[in-house]
Amino acid sequence: MIKTTLSIIGLSLISSLAIAADPLHGTKWKTIDDQTKKPLSIVQFTETSNGILSAKIINVLEGSEGDKCTKCEGKFHNKPLEGVQIVSGLKSINKNSYDGGKITDPKNGKTYSFSAKLAQDGKTLSGRGYIGISALGRSQTWVRAH
């Protein structure tokens, strides 16, 4: 009886964790260059067990410059763009708003602070990369990829 009860409690906890997954977890997004308005890549978000989000490039689209991260530093230097983690450390701060992350621009290899907001309809993700304060940065709107 105790064994059955513990099993039921365990399964309940596991299912509640699955339900609690962040809305960005597992989603794919088409990145759009804020200057040229051309699609650059498809990125996919994943969530760690402690709720931290990251995203990596899973597909480079036509019109993207180069196929390697020549200006990236560290483990992604001169590696193919597909597989490069461009977002790390992103945390949910309230419903559909995120902050505390970092984003790397593969074009220049620089890493910036990153915040984002998921649209209520879930179709767009507005992100802002910045140095210091958010006012000193630039924004991009990514479109959900299917």
C-alpha positions as CSV (number, residue, x, y, z in Angstrom):
1,M,0.0,0.0,0.0
2,I,2.8,2.5,0.9
3,K,4.7,1.5,-2.2
4,T,1.6,2.2,-4.4
5,T,1.0,5.5,-2.6
6,L,4.6,6.6,-3.2
7,S,4.4,5.6,-6.8
8,I,1.3,7.7,-7.3
9,I,2.8,10.7,-5.6
10,G,6.0,10.3,-7.7
11,L,4.0,10.2,-10.9
12,S,2.0,13.2,-9.9
13,L,5.2,15.2,-9.3
14,I,6.6,14.2,-12.6
15,S,3.5,15.1,-14.5
16,S,3.2,18.5,-12.7
17,L,6.8,19.2,-13.7
18,A,6.0,18.5,-17.3
19,I,3.0,20.8,-17.1
20,A,5.2,23.5,-15.6
21,A,7.6,23.6,-18.5
22,D,8.2,27.1,-19.8
23,P,6.2,28.1,-23.0
24,L,9.5,28.7,-24.8
25,H,10.8,25.2,-24.1
26,G,11.1,23.2,-27.3
27,T,9.9,26.0,-29.5
28,K,11.6,26.9,-32.8
29,W,11.9,30.5,-34.0
30,K,12.9,32.1,-37.3
31,T,15.4,34.9,-36.5
32,I,15.0,38.0,-38.6
33,D,17.8,40.5,-39.1
34,D,16.7,43.9,-37.6
35,Q,18.5,45.8,-40.3
36,T,17.9,43.8,-43.6
37,K,14.6,42.2,-42.4
38,K,15.8,38.9,-44.0
39,P,15.4,35.6,-42.2
40,L,18.8,34.4,-40.9
41,S,18.3,31.1,-39.0
42,I,16.0,28.8,-37.1
43,V,16.8,28.6,-33.4
44,Q,15.4,26.2,-30.8
45,F,14.9,26.9,-27.1
46,T,15.5,24.3,-24.4
47,E,15.0,24.6,-20.6
48,T,17.1,23.1,-17.9
49,S,15.6,21.4,-14.8
50,N,16.1,24.7,-12.9
51,G,14.1,26.7,-15.4
52,I,17.0,28.4,-17.3
53,L,16.5,28.7,-21.0
54,S,19.0,28.6,-23.8
55,A,18.7,28.5,-27.6
56,K,20.9,27.2,-30.4
57,I,20.9,27.6,-34.1
58,I,19.5,24.4,-35.7
59,N,19.2,25.6,-39.3
60,V,20.9,28.4,-41.3
61,L,18.6,29.9,-43.8
62,E,19.4,31.2,-47.3
63,G,20.7,34.7,-47.2
64,S,22.7,34.2,-44.1
65,E,26.3,35.3,-44.4
66,G,28.9,32.5,-44.0
67,D,28.4,29.1,-42.5
68,K,30.9,29.2,-39.7
69,C,31.1,31.3,-36.5
70,T,34.5,32.8,-37.4
71,K,34.1,35.7,-35.0
72,C,32.8,33.7,-32.0
73,E,35.1,33.1,-29.1
74,G,35.6,29.9,-27.1
75,K,34.2,26.5,-28.1
76,F,32.2,27.9,-31.0
77,H,35.1,29.6,-32.8
78,N,35.2,28.5,-36.4
79,K,32.5,25.9,-35.8
80,P,29.5,25.6,-38.1
81,L,26.7,28.0,-37.2
82,E,24.3,25.1,-36.9
83,G,24.7,24.0,-33.3
84,V,26.0,27.3,-31.9
85,Q,24.2,28.3,-28.7
86,I,23.3,32.0,-29.2
87,V,21.1,32.4,-26.1
88,S,22.0,31.3,-22.6
89,G,20.9,32.0,-19.0
90,L,17.4,33.4,-19.9
91,K,15.0,33.3,-17.0
92,S,11.2,33.8,-16.8
93,I,10.4,36.9,-14.7
94,N,6.7,36.8,-15.1
95,K,4.1,35.5,-17.6
96,N,5.8,35.7,-21.1
97,S,8.6,38.0,-20.0
98,Y,12.2,37.0,-19.7
99,D,15.5,38.6,-18.5
100,G,18.9,37.9,-17.3
101,G,20.1,36.1,-20.4
102,K,23.0,36.5,-22.8
103,I,22.9,36.5,-26.6
104,T,25.8,36.1,-29.0
105,D,25.7,37.8,-32.4
106,P,27.5,35.3,-34.7
107,K,28.2,38.1,-37.2
108,N,30.5,40.0,-34.8
109,G,31.1,37.3,-32.1
110,K,30.0,39.7,-29.3
111,T,27.8,38.7,-26.4
112,Y,25.2,41.0,-25.0
113,S,22.7,41.0,-22.1
114,F,19.4,39.8,-23.4
115,S,15.7,40.2,-22.4
116,A,12.6,39.0,-24.4
117,K,8.9,39.1,-24.4
118,L,6.6,36.4,-25.9
119,A,3.5,37.8,-27.6
120,Q,0.2,36.7,-26.1
121,D,-0.7,34.8,-29.2
122,G,2.7,33.0,-29.0
123,K,3.6,33.8,-32.6
124,T,6.3,36.3,-32.1
125,L,9.2,36.8,-29.6
126,S,10.6,40.3,-29.2
127,G,14.2,40.3,-27.9
128,R,16.6,43.0,-27.0
129,G,20.3,42.7,-26.8
130,Y,22.2,45.4,-25.0
131,I,25.3,46.5,-23.1
132,G,24.8,48.0,-19.7
133,I,21.2,49.3,-19.9
134,S,18.5,48.2,-22.3
135,A,18.2,51.7,-23.9
136,L,21.7,51.1,-25.3
137,G,20.8,48.1,-27.5
138,R,18.9,46.8,-30.4
139,S,15.8,44.7,-30.8
140,Q,14.7,41.9,-33.1
141,T,11.4,40.2,-33.5
142,W,11.5,36.5,-34.2
143,V,8.6,34.6,-35.7
144,R,7.6,31.1,-34.5
145,A,8.7,28.4,-37.0
146,H,6.5,25.4,-37.6
